[in-house]
Every structure is written in structure tokens, then in C-alpha cells.
Amino acid sequence: MALTLGRGKVAAVQSGQVSVTALFECAVELQVVRNNAGWFEFGSRRLGENREQAIDFLTNHLPVASHLQRRSEEHTSELPVTQ
């Protein structure tokens, strides 16, 4: 199954100019962040029990957000982009 992202999401992540909320949403769509048993997780790190908690965590832990952005960029470079 192919994953389709809007041009805006991919462009925002690839440009490095992305809000934490947009980064989180894109990472979830790319399955870089997964929802496992009610928790949003990035690798083995639990980000939060809900969307808001996960975004707050990333806002307060910018090195983790930066790593998440790099991982998301790696995934977007391999995907077809549609509007």
C-alpha cells in the first residue's frame, strides 16, 4: 500500500521549517511515530498518551524533535508526492 502525502507536508519537513505540531502529524502519517496501546511512541521512547501530550513532549525536548525530523525527512525522500 502506497502512502500519499500532500506536497505541503513533505515540503515543510524537507525544508527544515516545520512546527512541532506539523512535524508530529507528518511523523504519525509516515508511521515514524506509532500509536501503541494508547501511547504515541518514537522508537522505544513514549511521547505521550494523547496527541497533545506528545506534542508538548516534543516542544519541551527539542533534541528528540530534531531526531524525529531527521527520521521523517529520510522517509519523505523515498515517497511519491501527490497533491
Secondary structure, DSSP 8 states (H G I E B T S, - for coil): ----EEHHHHHHHHHT---HHHHHHHHHHTTSEEEETTEEEETTEEEESSHHHHHHHHHH-HHHHHHHHHHHHHHHTTS-EE-
